[in-house]
Amino acid sequence: MAGKKVTVAYKCSNCGYTQPGWLGKCPQCGEWNSLEEYITDPNQTSPRTGAGGASLRIKPVPMGKVVIQDEGRISTGIVEFDRVLGGGATKRSAILIGGEPGIGKSTLLIQAAASIKGGKVLYVSGEESASQIKGRAARLKLSADSIEMLCTPRLEDILDALDALSPAVVIIDSIQTVHSVQAGIIPGTISQLKYCANELIGWVKERDSVLLMTAHVTKDGNIAGPKSLEHMVDTVLSFERSNDEVRFLRAQKNRFGSVDELGIFEMEADGLKCVKDPSALFLTRRTGGTPAGIACVPVFEGSRVFVVEIQALTVPAKAAVNRVYSDRVDGARVSRIAAVLEKRAGIKFSDQDLYINVAGGVRLTESAIDAALAAALYSARTDIALPEKTAVVGELSLAGEIRPVTKLKQREKTAADLGFRELIGPGTAESINALIKELFAKE
């Protein structure tokens, strides 16, 4: 018997309203220019329905009868990747990785795919051919013969391959290239992203599999597409670049682990390598003395402590209003610390342009860097260097108080292991004036 005819309809990308002809305004939600053309295929059986289109009915279950299951984790074989995920990728989870073009997302995933043990891996690419991916694996000297390759942007082909292979790990590179006739004819639209991601996430949620998806980012560094895409997945990872070689992987959302962990990689000729000693990246090795405007602080990133170097420079303002130039520390934090110093320590910053940098390019957000930032600014303004082998830590209040920070013992131990003789902060100085006196009195 011949199949039914495939027809064209128009669906609203905002509310999902469907009708046979195009209109400028959606009759249901009132959105203008939101109706997009898509193809309806009556012969296709939806993966969420049975034969003949009969919907599968799911009944509610009392909470008391729900059995808690240990989903288990799958190791990616990359230590820093597993660290950010919270000990590995959790089964039945969806992970979204965003990063600028060329930063190494595909390299990270092909290395992970080659390192995963104990199950099939399906690598789906909508941007590259199989020969290109094979060539990359060869350049990276990876044993990738066990990886199943599928180079197609069609969602229906991907779902057929998933049903046939039942892989333990599914890699989609990238989700913006995947499209379905059920969501329109143009890839990358909001409705395409939401529909295709929902179908893929639904597939892994019903099985002991892991879904890894890469995503394009905007010029501001945010993942392109609707924000709801980030709400649909379990983990959102951001892949960032500090310079030509160093990469940072951090979690913006993680339902199965901490969002404070930081993965650090170096891009080399044979791929991404995990950095074993982060402090070597963030501390400058000098033969002479420490120049003015430099302060070191032990910071926590997840479960690790490493010492970073904050660099400050003050110059007379070139305009009527002073400006703050800082991309690794929030500019509002820099302005606040400078205001506290001006009010409580009597040193003027309102006529100065402030430049702040962090060696190694890591972005600092915790409040424990306040005292070190204040010391660096004071040192830069007075041109007096801090004592050698001295680190500074502490939160600075608007009243000029040095407030305690968490896990101070671990910070002290890490600083001592790296050769710092003294750690100035809570316990040694109760106010910003006492801290300045402690640091610069001998000078």
Secondary structure, DSSP 8 states (H G I E B T S, - for coil): ------EEEEEETTT--EESS--SB-TTT--BT-EEEEEE-TT---TTB-GGG-B-------GGG-------EE--S-HHHHHHHTSSEETTEEEEEEE-TTSSHHHHHHHHHHH--SS-EEEEESSS-HHHHHHHHHHTT---TTEEEE---BHHHHHHHHHHH--SEEEEE-GGG-B-GGG-SSTT-HHHHHHHHHHHHHHHHTTT-EEEEEE-B-TTS-BSS-THHHHHSSEEEEEEESSSSEEEEEEEEETTS-S--EEEEEEETTEEEE-S-THHHHS---SS---TTEEEEEEEETTEEEEEEEEEEEEE-SSSS--EEESSB-HHHHHHHHHHIIIII----TTEEEEEEETT---B-SGGGHHHHHHHHHHHHHT----TTEEE--EE-TTSBEE--S-HHHHHHHHHHTT--EEESTTT-SBHHHHHHHHHS--
